[in-house]
């Protein structure tokens, strides 16, 4: 095989919808049907060399969706129902349960489930339910009703079985989930070609193949592969849609919409689009329009965009200079300013070629009308919550929220439906991306209101977030999205309950 599997380029959002979309996805009226087979599959990843060149291929054997390095892109609209048949075709699990009383030891590598990250959908039953475990040989049908007022934007789905999330996401068990809607019809976006860029971190290494005794293969089979420093030691690189340093094309003057999804497990990236002048890199501005899938209502010109694990950023990329003149044809680069080694600095090539075109950016006034949420004002706040991330340097280390490790049997923190609460989130040591399921939160960044579902909280930092518990009751999680921290205990069960129920486990209320 000389080319790896990757998702096809995405067609114009207003193009007629085929009955059969990407592998395993089809639509009928307001139902989207998806078949996801979880199985070991052989694929190829381009080999990176210390000088930054790529040559040759590594054959990898990884747990995958439908035999690919990346799950199929699922497209839906507000009001649709996702019908996803998850079929676990992995071999029997040699270690399905943790030792008694030790839920935060890695286990259940061949058990799986699905999380619909960032989606405002039910956390119960056959929907976004973290309690579901689909074992080898089992099938489970997810039925996820998307509310009619759900914001259009960039979401994603991924495996979320506590004890094996890191191992499965570090094998690529994720994919894009795009909710189509109002923003896709805005002038300046409607005409723009769209690219979905899913970033994975797959720390494959030569391991004993559990399915072929006596054989070795490039696999992801144990948690030592996620140890700090291992990524650099192995000379691994972010893949984008399953490819190492893929190529994207724009015509001079063209505007495209790029949807970035950080589906990696550890390091963040700071993205710049640059042209090289001798040994210097000159940034080309791009324009942010949404964070974590939520339209900001602004067109923000920036030189760089930072993504931490689970972040999504929608940006308009323009093949023009800061003055709006079309770029000269040539090779430009998508680079990572946080890269640990010079070899991993370049994430993608961007070829500007072909006849020039004149395309306009969307107007900020058009975007402003589409910001989906009303700001949460001081007078609306009905209660307070606190989450403190900490790590105890014991053997093994303990990863805690509010001094406690994850315990699936402990009473959940109870949050009343309809409440509007302010969360104080802090980290005593290390940096941790805070993620909460079901409802997004509001924060203030540089004087501007931003809505997200995941936020990097730095060591020693305290952030204030505001959120509304709307529409859904049920159990769900808040956790660190450096997933090795989650698997090792940095997670907490929450439950949104009917108001007036016993809320002895929640925060205090005015």
C-alpha positions as CSV (number, residue, x, y, z in Angstrom):
1,X,0.0,0.0,0.0
2,X,1.6,3.3,-1.0
3,X,-0.9,5.8,0.3
4,X,-2.6,5.8,3.6
5,X,-6.4,6.0,4.0
6,X,-7.6,9.5,4.8
7,X,-11.0,11.2,4.6
8,X,-11.9,12.6,1.2
9,X,-11.9,16.4,0.9
10,X,-15.2,17.8,1.9
11,X,-17.6,19.1,-0.7
12,X,-19.5,22.4,-0.6
13,X,-22.1,22.4,2.2
14,X,-24.9,23.3,-0.2
15,X,-24.1,20.5,-2.7
16,X,-26.8,17.9,-3.0
17,X,-26.5,15.3,-0.2
18,X,-25.6,11.8,-1.4
19,X,-27.5,9.0,0.4
20,X,-24.1,7.5,1.2
21,X,-21.6,9.9,2.6
22,X,-18.2,8.9,4.0
23,X,-17.6,5.2,4.6
24,X,-20.4,3.9,6.9
25,X,-22.6,7.1,6.9
26,X,-25.9,7.7,5.2
27,X,-28.9,9.9,5.7
28,X,-32.7,9.4,5.4
29,X,-35.0,12.3,6.1
30,X,-34.0,13.5,9.7
31,X,-32.1,10.3,10.5
32,X,-28.3,9.9,10.1
33,X,-27.2,6.3,10.1
34,X,-23.6,5.4,10.9
35,X,-21.9,2.0,11.2
36,X,-18.8,2.1,13.3
37,X,-16.8,-1.1,13.5
38,X,-14.0,-1.1,16.1
39,X,-11.3,-3.5,15.0
40,X,-7.6,-3.9,14.7
41,X,-6.5,-2.8,11.2
42,X,-3.3,-2.4,9.3
43,X,-2.6,1.1,8.0
44,X,0.5,3.1,7.0
45,X,1.9,6.3,8.6
46,X,4.6,8.3,6.8
47,X,7.9,8.0,8.6
48,X,9.4,11.2,10.0
49,X,13.2,11.7,10.1
50,X,15.2,13.9,12.5
51,X,15.9,16.4,9.8
52,X,12.1,16.9,9.4
53,X,11.9,15.1,6.1
54,X,9.4,12.3,5.6
55,X,10.3,9.2,3.6
56,X,9.0,5.6,3.7
57,X,6.1,4.2,5.6
58,X,5.6,2.6,8.9
59,X,2.9,-0.2,8.9
60,X,0.9,0.2,12.1
61,X,-1.7,-2.2,13.6
62,X,-4.1,-0.1,15.6
63,X,-7.6,-0.3,17.1
64,X,-9.6,1.6,14.5
65,X,-13.0,2.7,13.2
66,X,-14.0,0.9,10.0
67,X,-10.3,0.0,9.3
68,X,-9.1,3.6,8.9
69,X,-6.7,5.9,10.8
70,X,-9.6,8.3,11.3
71,X,-13.3,7.7,11.9
72,X,-15.8,8.8,9.3
73,X,-17.0,12.4,9.3
74,X,-20.6,12.5,10.5
75,X,-22.7,15.5,9.3
76,X,-26.0,16.3,10.8
77,X,-28.4,19.2,11.2
78,X,-30.3,20.5,14.3
79,X,-33.4,18.3,14.8
80,X,-31.7,15.2,13.4
81,X,-31.3,11.9,15.2
82,X,-27.9,10.2,15.0
83,X,-28.4,6.4,14.8
84,X,-24.9,4.9,15.4
85,X,-24.4,1.2,15.5
86,X,-21.1,0.6,17.4
87,X,-19.9,-2.9,16.7
88,X,-16.9,-4.0,18.9
89,X,-14.9,-6.5,16.8
90,X,-11.9,-6.5,19.0
91,X,-10.6,-9.8,20.6
92,X,-11.6,-10.8,24.1
93,X,-10.2,-8.4,26.7
94,X,-7.5,-10.0,28.9
95,X,-7.9,-7.3,31.6
96,X,-11.6,-6.1,31.5
97,X,-11.9,-4.8,35.0
98,X,-9.5,-2.9,37.4
99,X,-8.4,-4.5,40.6
100,X,-11.1,-4.3,43.3
101,X,-11.2,-0.8,44.8
102,X,-8.7,0.6,42.3
103,X,-10.9,2.0,39.4
104,X,-8.1,4.3,38.2
105,X,-5.6,1.6,37.0
106,X,-5.6,1.3,33.2
107,X,-7.9,-1.6,32.1
108,X,-10.5,-2.6,29.6
109,X,-8.4,-1.9,26.5
110,X,-10.9,-3.8,24.3
111,X,-14.0,-2.4,25.9
112,X,-15.3,0.8,24.3
113,X,-18.1,3.3,24.0
114,X,-18.8,6.8,22.5
115,X,-18.8,10.4,23.6
116,X,-20.2,13.1,21.5
117,X,-17.8,15.9,22.5
118,X,-19.3,19.3,22.9
119,X,-22.8,18.3,21.9
120,X,-25.7,19.5,24.0
121,X,-27.6,16.2,24.0
122,X,-28.9,13.8,26.6
123,X,-26.2,12.1,28.8
124,X,-28.6,9.2,29.5
125,X,-29.9,6.0,28.0
126,X,-28.7,5.3,24.4
127,X,-27.4,8.9,23.9
128,X,-24.1,10.5,25.3
129,X,-23.9,7.9,28.1
130,X,-20.5,7.4,29.7
131,X,-21.8,4.4,31.7
132,X,-22.2,2.2,28.5
133,X,-19.5,-0.4,28.0
134,X,-19.5,-2.3,24.7
135,X,-17.4,-5.5,25.1
136,X,-15.7,-7.6,22.4
137,X,-18.3,-9.2,20.2
138,X,-21.1,-6.8,21.3
139,X,-23.1,-4.2,19.4
140,X,-24.8,-1.2,20.8
141,X,-27.1,1.3,19.0
142,X,-26.7,4.9,20.0
143,X,-29.7,7.1,19.3
144,X,-28.7,10.8,19.8
145,X,-31.5,13.4,19.3
146,X,-30.0,16.7,18.4
147,X,-32.2,19.6,19.6
148,X,-33.7,21.8,16.9
149,X,-31.9,24.9,18.4
150,X,-28.5,23.2,18.6
151,X,-25.7,25.5,17.5
152,X,-24.2,24.7,14.1
153,X,-20.5,24.0,14.4
154,X,-17.5,21.7,14.7
155,X,-17.8,18.9,17.2
156,X,-16.3,15.4,17.4
157,X,-16.9,11.9,18.7
158,X,-14.4,9.6,20.4
159,X,-14.0,6.5,22.6
160,X,-14.6,7.3,26.3
161,X,-14.3,4.2,28.4
162,X,-12.7,5.1,31.7
163,X,-9.5,3.1,32.0
164,X,-8.7,2.9,28.3
165,X,-9.6,6.4,26.9
166,X,-6.0,7.3,26.3
167,X,-5.0,4.1,24.7
168,X,-8.0,4.2,22.3
169,X,-7.8,7.9,21.4
170,X,-4.1,7.5,21.1
171,X,-4.8,4.8,18.5
172,X,-7.1,7.2,16.5
173,X,-10.6,6.2,17.7
174,X,-12.2,9.5,16.9
175,X,-13.8,11.5,14.1
176,X,-15.4,14.8,13.2
177,X,-19.0,15.5,13.9
178,X,-20.2,18.5,12.0
179,X,-23.6,20.2,12.7
180,X,-24.7,22.1,9.7
181,X,-26.8,25.2,10.0
182,X,-27.0,29.0,9.8
183,X,-23.3,29.8,9.7
184,X,-22.8,27.6,6.6
185,X,-25.1,29.9,4.7
186,X,-23.3,33.2,5.5
187,X,-21.9,35.1,2.6
188,X,-18.1,34.6,2.6
189,X,-18.5,31.2,4.2
190,X,-21.0,29.7,1.8
191,X,-18.6,30.1,-1.1
192,X,-15.5,28.9,0.7
193,X,-14.1,25.5,0.3
194,X,-14.0,23.7,3.6
195,X,-11.2,21.5,5.1
196,X,-11.6,19.5,8.3
197,X,-8.2,18.9,10.0
198,X,-8.3,16.3,12.7
199,X,-5.0,16.2,14.7
200,X,-4.0,12.9,16.2
201,X,-1.1,11.8,18.4
202,X,-0.4,8.1,17.9
203,X,2.7,7.0,19.9
204,X,3.0,3.7,18.1
205,X,6.0,1.5,18.9
206,X,7.2,-2.1,18.3
207,X,5.2,-4.2,20.7
208,X,4.3,-7.8,21.2
209,X,1.1,-8.3,19.2
210,X,-1.6,-9.7,21.5
211,X,-3.5,-11.1,18.6
212,X,-0.4,-13.0,17.1
213,X,1.7,-14.7,19.8
214,X,5.4,-14.4,19.1
215,X,4.9,-11.6,16.6
216,X,5.7,-7.9,17.0
217,X,4.0,-4.9,15.3
218,X,3.9,-1.1,15.5
219,X,1.0,-0.8,18.0
220,X,-0.4,1.2,20.9
221,X,-0.7,-1.4,23.7
222,X,0.4,0.0,27.1
223,X,0.4,3.2,29.1
224,X,4.2,3.6,29.1
225,X,3.8,4.8,25.5
226,X,2.1,7.9,26.8
227,X,4.8,8.8,29.4
228,X,6.2,12.3,29.2
229,X,9.1,12.5,26.8
230,X,8.2,9.3,25.0
231,X,6.5,11.2,22.1
232,X,9.8,12.9,21.3
233,X,12.0,9.8,21.9
234,X,9.9,7.8,19.4
235,X,10.2,10.7,16.9
236,X,6.5,10.6,16.3
237,X,4.5,13.5,14.8
238,X,1.0,14.8,14.7
239,X,-1.0,13.3,11.9
240,X,-3.7,15.4,10.2
241,X,-6.5,13.2,8.9
242,X,-4.1,10.3,9.2
243,X,-1.3,11.9,7.2
244,X,2.1,13.2,8.4
245,X,2.7,16.7,6.8
246,X,-0.2,16.6,4.3
247,X,-0.6,19.2,1.6
248,X,-3.4,21.7,1.3
249,X,-4.0,23.8,-1.8
250,X,-5.4,27.4,-2.2
251,X,-5.5,29.6,-5.2
252,X,-4.0,33.1,-4.8
253,X,-6.6,35.3,-3.2
254,X,-8.8,32.3,-2.2
255,X,-10.6,32.1,1.2
256,X,-11.2,28.7,2.8
257,X,-12.8,27.6,6.1
258,X,-10.6,25.3,8.1
259,X,-12.1,23.4,11.0
260,X,-9.3,22.3,13.4
261,X,-10.0,19.4,15.8
262,X,-7.3,18.5,18.4
263,X,-8.0,14.8,18.9
264,X,-4.6,14.2,20.5
265,X,-4.0,13.1,24.0
266,X,-1.3,15.3,25.5
267,X,0.6,18.3,23.9
268,X,-1.0,21.4,22.6
269,X,-0.2,23.2,19.4
270,X,0.2,26.9,18.5
271,X,-0.6,27.1,14.8
272,X,0.8,29.7,12.4
273,X,0.5,29.9,8.6
274,X,3.9,31.3,7.4
275,X,6.0,32.0,4.4
276,X,9.7,31.6,4.6
277,X,12.1,34.4,3.9
278,X,15.6,33.1,4.2
279,X,15.7,31.7,7.8
280,X,12.8,33.7,9.1
281,X,9.1,32.8,9.1
282,X,6.7,35.6,8.3
283,X,3.2,34.8,9.7
284,X,0.2,35.3,7.4
285,X,-2.9,36.3,9.3
286,X,-6.0,34.1,9.6
287,X,-9.4,34.8,11.1
288,X,-11.1,33.0,14.0
289,X,-14.9,32.6,13.8
290,X,-15.7,29.8,16.3
291,X,-14.2,28.2,19.4
292,X,-15.2,24.6,20.4
293,X,-17.8,24.7,17.6
294,X,-19.6,27.8,19.0
295,X,-19.8,30.8,16.7
296,X,-18.2,33.7,18.5
297,X,-20.0,36.4,16.5
298,X,-16.6,37.9,15.7
299,X,-14.1,37.8,12.8
300,X,-10.8,38.0,14.8
301,X,-7.6,38.5,12.8
302,X,-4.8,36.6,14.5
303,X,-1.3,35.4,13.6
304,X,-1.6,32.2,15.7
305,X,-4.2,29.9,17.0
306,X,-3.6,27.7,20.0
307,X,-5.3,24.3,20.4
308,X,-5.1,22.1,23.4
309,X,-6.4,18.5,23.6
310,X,-10.2,18.5,22.7
311,X,-10.2,22.1,21.4
312,X,-11.8,23.0,18.1
313,X,-11.1,26.2,16.3
314,X,-12.8,27.3,13.0
315,X,-10.7,29.8,11.1
316,X,-11.0,31.5,7.7
317,X,-7.7,31.1,5.8
318,X,-7.0,33.7,3.1
319,X,-4.3,33.3,0.5
320,X,-3.7,37.1,0.7
321,X,-1.3,39.2,2.6
322,X,-2.2,41.6,5.4
323,X,-3.1,44.3,2.9
324,X,-5.4,41.9,1.0
325,X,-3.2,41.4,-2.0
326,X,-3.2,37.8,-3.4
327,X,-0.2,35.8,-2.3
328,X,2.4,34.9,-4.9
329,X,2.2,31.2,-6.0
330,X,4.6,29.0,-3.9
331,X,4.9,26.8,-0.9
332,X,3.7,28.1,2.5
333,X,3.7,26.2,5.8
334,X,1.4,25.4,8.7
335,X,3.8,25.3,11.7
336,X,3.5,24.5,15.4
337,X,5.3,27.1,17.6
338,X,5.2,24.7,20.5
339,X,6.9,21.8,18.7
340,X,9.3,20.0,20.9
341,X,11.9,19.4,18.1
342,X,12.7,21.1,14.8
343,X,11.7,18.0,13.0
344,X,8.1,18.3,14.2
345,X,7.8,22.1,13.6
346,X,6.0,21.7,10.3
347,X,2.5,20.3,10.4
348,X,1.4,20.7,6.8
349,X,2.4,22.2,3.5
350,X,0.2,24.8,1.9
351,X,0.6,25.2,-1.8
352,X,-0.7,28.4,-3.3
353,X,-1.1,27.8,-7.0
354,X,-3.4,28.3,-10.0
355,X,-5.1,31.4,-11.4
356,X,-5.9,34.1,-8.8
357,X,-9.4,34.6,-7.5
358,X,-11.1,37.4,-5.6
359,X,-12.9,36.2,-2.6
360,X,-14.2,38.1,0.4
361,X,-14.2,37.2,4.1
362,X,-17.5,37.0,5.9
363,X,-18.7,40.3,7.4
364,X,-18.5,40.5,11.2
365,X,-22.1,42.0,11.3
366,X,-23.4,38.8,9.6
367,X,-21.5,36.6,12.2
368,X,-22.6,38.7,15.2
369,X,-26.3,37.7,14.6
370,X,-25.3,34.0,14.8
371,X,-23.6,33.9,18.2
372,X,-26.0,31.3,19.8
373,X,-26.0,32.2,23.5
374,X,-27.0,35.2,25.6
375,X,-24.2,36.3,28.0
376,X,-24.7,35.2,31.6
377,X,-25.1,38.3,33.7
378,X,-24.1,38.6,37.4
379,X,-27.7,38.7,38.5
380,X,-28.5,35.3,36.9
381,X,-26.0,33.4,39.1
382,X,-27.9,31.0,41.4
383,X,-24.9,29.0,42.9
384,X,-21.2,28.3,43.0
385,X,-19.1,25.3,42.2
386,X,-15.4,24.6,42.6
387,X,-13.0,22.2,40.9
388,X,-9.3,22.0,42.0
389,X,-7.0,19.8,40.0
390,X,-4.0,18.4,41.9
391,X,-1.4,15.6,41.5
392,X,0.1,13.8,44.4
393,X,3.6,12.6,43.7
394,X,3.1,9.2,45.2
395,X,3.9,5.8,43.5
396,X,1.9,5.6,41.3
397,X,1.0,9.3,41.2
398,X,-2.6,10.3,42.2
399,X,-4.6,12.5,39.9
400,X,-7.3,14.3,41.9
401,X,-10.2,16.7,41.6
402,X,-11.1,18.5,44.9
403,X,-8.7,16.1,46.7
404,X,-10.5,12.9,45.4
405,X,-9.7,10.4,42.7
406,X,-12.5,9.2,40.4
407,X,-14.8,6.8,42.1
408,X,-17.7,5.5,39.9
409,X,-19.6,4.4,43.0
410,X,-19.3,7.7,44.9
411,X,-22.4,9.9,45.0
412,X,-22.2,12.3,42.1
413,X,-22.0,16.1,42.5
414,X,-25.6,17.2,42.0
415,X,-26.5,20.2,40.0
416,X,-30.1,21.5,39.7
417,X,-31.7,21.7,36.3
418,X,-32.3,25.3,35.3
419,X,-29.6,26.6,37.7
420,X,-27.0,29.1,36.4
421,X,-23.7,28.7,38.2
422,X,-20.3,30.1,38.4
423,X,-17.4,27.6,38.6
424,X,-14.0,28.4,40.0
425,X,-11.5,26.0,38.4
426,X,-7.9,25.9,39.3
427,X,-4.8,23.7,39.1
428,X,-2.3,23.3,42.0
429,X,0.2,21.5,39.8
430,X,0.7,20.8,36.1
431,X,-1.6,22.1,33.3
432,X,-5.0,20.5,32.8
433,X,-7.6,21.1,30.1
434,X,-11.0,21.2,32.0
435,X,-13.8,19.6,30.1
436,X,-17.4,19.2,31.2
437,X,-20.1,17.2,29.3
438,X,-23.6,18.4,28.1
439,X,-23.5,22.2,28.7
440,X,-20.9,24.6,27.5
441,X,-19.5,27.5,29.7
442,X,-18.8,31.1,29.3
443,X,-15.5,32.8,30.2
444,X,-13.9,36.2,29.6
445,X,-10.7,36.4,27.6
446,X,-9.0,39.8,27.0
447,X,-12.3,41.5,27.8
448,X,-14.3,39.4,25.4
449,X,-16.9,36.7,26.2
450,X,-16.0,33.3,24.8
451,X,-18.0,30.1,25.0
452,X,-16.2,26.7,25.1
453,X,-16.6,23.2,26.4
454,X,-12.8,22.6,27.1
455,X,-10.4,25.1,28.7
456,X,-6.7,24.7,29.5
457,X,-6.1,25.7,33.1
458,X,-2.4,26.4,33.8
459,X,-0.5,25.4,36.9
460,X,-1.3,28.0,39.6
461,X,-4.1,29.6,37.6
462,X,-7.7,30.1,38.7
463,X,-10.4,30.7,36.1
464,X,-14.1,31.7,36.5
465,X,-16.6,30.0,34.2
466,X,-20.4,30.4,34.0
467,X,-22.8,27.8,32.8
468,X,-26.5,27.1,32.5
469,X,-27.9,23.6,33.1
470,X,-30.5,23.4,30.4
471,X,-32.9,20.8,29.1
472,X,-31.3,17.5,30.2
473,X,-31.1,15.6,33.5
474,X,-28.8,12.7,34.1
475,X,-25.3,11.5,34.9
476,X,-22.2,12.8,33.1
477,X,-18.6,13.7,33.7
478,X,-16.2,16.6,34.2
479,X,-12.6,15.7,33.8
480,X,-9.1,16.6,32.6
481,X,-8.7,16.1,28.9
482,X,-5.1,15.1,29.1
483,X,-6.6,11.6,29.0
484,X,-3.9,9.8,30.8
485,X,-4.7,12.0,33.8
486,X,-8.4,11.2,33.3
487,X,-7.8,7.4,33.2
488,X,-5.6,7.7,36.3
489,X,-8.4,9.4,38.3
490,X,-8.7,13.1,37.4
491,X,-12.5,12.8,36.7
492,X,-15.7,13.4,38.6
493,X,-19.2,12.2,38.1
494,X,-21.9,14.9,38.0
495,X,-25.7,14.6,37.9
496,X,-28.2,17.2,36.8
497,X,-31.3,16.7,38.9
498,X,-34.8,18.1,39.0
499,X,-34.7,21.3,41.2
500,X,-35.7,20.6,44.8
501,X,-34.0,17.2,44.8
502,X,-31.5,16.5,47.5
503,X,-28.4,18.5,46.4
504,X,-26.2,17.7,49.3
505,X,-23.3,16.8,47.0
506,X,-23.4,20.0,45.0
507,X,-22.2,23.5,45.7
508,X,-24.0,26.0,47.9
509,X,-26.9,28.1,46.5
510,X,-28.0,31.5,47.3
